Amino acid sequence: MTPRHRRPVPWQGVLAFTLMLLLGLFSGRTLAQSPDTTLPSIGGAGGGLISGQQEAEIGRQVMTSIRRSAPQITDPLVYDYLSSVIYQLVPSAPLSSSDLTLAIIDSPDINAFAVPGNIVGVNGGLFLNASSEQQFASVLAHELAHLSQRHFARRLEQQEASTPLTIAGMIAGIVLSAVTQSDIGIAAIAGTQAMAIQNMLAYSRAHEQEADRIGMEILADSGMDPRGMPEMFEIMMRQNRLQGNRVPEYLSTHPLTQNRVSDTRNRAEQYPRQDVADAQEYHLMRSRLQVRYAKSPQVAVETFRDYLDRPDTEKPDAVRYGLAVALQHSGNYNEASSELERLLESAPGRITYQVTLAEVMIEQGRLEQARSMLEEALERNPGNYPITDMLARIETEDGNGKRAADYLHQLTRELPQKEHLWLRLAEAEGMARNIVGVHRARAEHDILMGDLESAQRQLRQAQERLPAGAPLRQVVTERLSQVSARLNQQRS
């Protein structure tokens, strides 16, 4: 198993898609040849804030674009950690709905974003640059504050006289800002509208101050340290100075000044000082992603060995875990296994160690040992995503399609927005010779990718294989009706 290093972001693919959105809206009609690209009706001047339903539609289309063109991190351990932090913060965030969709962009740059429809995304690079969990969480709290105050809708209201082209450009720019550098994306799609769209994408000073204030309240109410926010801002300011003319992605849409850093520092100091310890899991995930973005697995091995040799090394277990992951990715499975087994001796129930050891065991062909270990872990942690996911991988590797499909059915019920899980379910159903299951899983994947015509074909093929009157045929028929209705609405 080799690590995936940073890949060039295929922003040209996003560009093609967003240009079609622009042309379709500007011409006043939808694009019948482009799957699922109908833009929401935002309304004319004086229409007030866009509705929650319209925001949800924008969010759905943003996620479709991200799925199509943005490299994402699908690592269950990283996703599970991010979910746990987000949902620690959410009860303290004044959101109208706590149902969020999370995306992790595979890029080592600092970036995070929140868009209508309760979409929250981060780059893998946020883990690399935030040295503490408090700093990491401060960015998430800031984005949740933007969502809770509907700053996107408020900016749109300020631009109520904008042409459809500018409105569409703003939506497209949000997509591009999530997957590439904002200045490139905006200039490419907007031409002479670039400055107007940049102004709409960039949060105003007032909105940023409001998000800072509410974000710190969210942190404090969640039992985290508000001082993480000015600390993170100072890291960004240092990066900005080091990068010269290349402004970090996050600062393109979240303008940051020294005065703002000072304001947040002063505000944070008004909170009672508490000794808030980072969760160990944050530093484990940070080590995991440091391996991912290292120049090579061997460089990662040398780096973590060097850390361990230092007398003042902090978080030694996280460093040792990073070494184990680096050894795994460099093909040194025996050493990786030994390191992970030592870590498990000191923390027998830690899921991250168990799942990573199971990964190594799969590479070593020790499938029965991996299965036995994780089945016991799942009994202690029912429904756990990383454990269930790894058990599905073990069964797929062992040729047990039916058992793999059972695990993946559980995951797709809990995480229906994860398109890669539907593809894996289709593979498992094919292995189990359940052709109807293959068609249904592929249809759900195609829906998430915005290809309703393909989804319709898959569901029709599933329907044809089921006898009249069968309960499953009724389920398939209902889903087919939903897809067909959406497709007809798109074409009308």
Rosetta blueprint (number, residue, H / E / L):
1 M L
2 T L
3 P L
4 R L
5 H L
6 R L
7 R L
8 P L
9 V L
10 P L
11 W H
12 Q H
13 G H
14 V H
15 L H
16 A H
17 F H
18 T H
19 L H
20 M H
21 L H
22 L H
23 L H
24 G H
25 L H
26 F H
27 S L
28 G L
29 R L
30 T L
31 L L
32 A L
33 Q L
34 S L
35 P L
36 D L
37 T L
38 T L
39 L L
40 P L
41 S L
42 I L
43 G L
44 G L
45 A L
46 G L
47 G L
48 G L
49 L L
50 I L
51 S L
52 G H
53 Q H
54 Q H
55 E H
56 A H
57 E H
58 I H
59 G H
60 R H
61 Q H
62 V H
63 M H
64 T H
65 S H
66 I H
67 R H
68 R H
69 S H
70 A L
71 P L
72 Q E
73 I L
74 T L
75 D L
76 P H
77 L H
78 V H
79 Y H
80 D H
81 Y H
82 L H
83 S H
84 S H
85 V H
86 I H
87 Y H
88 Q H
89 L H
90 V H
91 P H
92 S H
93 A L
94 P L
95 L L
96 S L
97 S L
98 S L
99 D L
100 L L
101 T E
102 L E
103 A E
104 I E
105 I E
106 D L
107 S L
108 P L
109 D L
110 I L
111 N L
112 A E
113 F E
114 A E
115 V E
116 P L
117 G L
118 N L
119 I E
120 V E
121 G E
122 V E
123 N E
124 G L
125 G H
126 L H
127 F H
128 L H
129 N H
130 A L
131 S L
132 S L
133 E H
134 Q H
135 Q H
136 F H
137 A H
138 S H
139 V H
140 L H
141 A H
142 H H
143 E H
144 L H
145 A H
146 H H
147 L H
148 S H
149 Q L
150 R L
151 H H
152 F H
153 A H
154 R H
155 R H
156 L H
157 E H
158 Q H
159 Q L
160 E L
161 A L
162 S L
163 T L
164 P H
165 L H
166 T H
167 I H
168 A H
169 G H
170 M H
171 I H
172 A H
173 G H
174 I H
175 V H
176 L H
177 S H
178 A H
179 V H
180 T L
181 Q L
182 S H
183 D H
184 I H
185 G H
186 I H
187 A H
188 A H
189 I H
190 A H
191 G H
192 T H
193 Q H
194 A H
195 M H
196 A H
197 I H
198 Q H
199 N H
200 M H
201 L H
202 A L
203 Y L
204 S L
205 R H
206 A H
207 H H
208 E H
209 Q H
210 E H
211 A H
212 D H
213 R H
214 I H
215 G H
216 M H
217 E H
218 I H
219 L H
220 A H
221 D H
222 S L
223 G L
224 M L
225 D L
226 P L
227 R L
228 G H
229 M H
230 P H
231 E H
232 M H
233 F H
234 E H
235 I H
236 M H
237 M H
238 R H
239 Q H
240 N H
241 R H
242 L H
243 Q H
244 G L
245 N L
246 R L
247 V L
248 P L
249 E H
250 Y H
251 L H
252 S H
253 T H
254 H L
255 P L
256 L L
257 T L
258 Q H
259 N H
260 R H
261 V H
262 S H
263 D H
264 T H
265 R H
266 N H
267 R H
268 A H
269 E H
270 Q L
271 Y L
272 P L
273 R L
274 Q L
275 D L
276 V L
277 A L
278 D L
279 A L
280 Q H
281 E H
282 Y H
283 H H
284 L H
285 M H
286 R H
287 S H
288 R H
289 L H
290 Q H
291 V H
292 R H
293 Y L
294 A L
295 K L
296 S L
297 P H
298 Q H
299 V H
300 A H
301 V H
302 E H
303 T H
304 F H
305 R H
306 D H
307 Y H
308 L H
309 D H
310 R L
311 P L
312 D L
313 T L
314 E L
315 K L
316 P H
317 D H
318 A H
319 V H
320 R H
321 Y H
322 G H
323 L H
324 A H
325 V H
326 A H
327 L H
328 Q H
329 H H
330 S L
331 G L
332 N L
333 Y H
334 N H
335 E H
336 A H
337 S H
338 S H
339 E H
340 L H
341 E H
342 R H
343 L H
344 L H
345 E H
346 S H
347 A L
348 P L
349 G L
350 R L
351 I H
352 T H
353 Y H
354 Q H
355 V H
356 T H
357 L H
358 A H
359 E H
360 V H
361 M H
362 I H
363 E H
364 Q H
365 G L
366 R L
367 L H
368 E H
369 Q H
370 A H
371 R H
372 S H
373 M H
374 L H
375 E H
376 E H
377 A H
378 L H
379 E H
380 R H
381 N L
382 P L
383 G L
384 N L
385 Y H
386 P H
387 I H
388 T H
389 D H
390 M H
391 L H
392 A H
393 R H
394 I H
395 E H
396 T H
397 E H
398 D L
399 G L
400 N L
401 G H
402 K H
403 R H
404 A H
405 A H
406 D H
407 Y H
408 L H
409 H H
410 Q H
411 L H
412 T H
413 R H
414 E H
415 L L
416 P L
417 Q L
418 K L
419 E H
420 H H
421 L H
422 W H
423 L H
424 R H
425 L H
426 A H
427 E H
428 A H
429 E H
430 G H
431 M H
432 A L
433 R L
434 N L
435 I H
436 V H
437 G H
438 V H
439 H H
440 R H
441 A H
442 R H
443 A H
444 E H
445 H H
446 D H
447 I H
448 L H
449 M L
450 G L
451 D L
452 L H
453 E H
454 S H
455 A H
456 Q H
457 R H
458 Q H
459 L H
460 R H
461 Q H
462 A H
463 Q H
464 E H
465 R L
466 L L
467 P L
468 A L
469 G L
470 A L
471 P H
472 L H
473 R H
474 Q H
475 V H
476 V H
477 T H
478 E H
479 R H
480 L H
481 S H
482 Q H
483 V H
484 S H
485 A H
486 R H
487 L H
488 N H
489 Q H
490 Q H
491 R H
492 S L
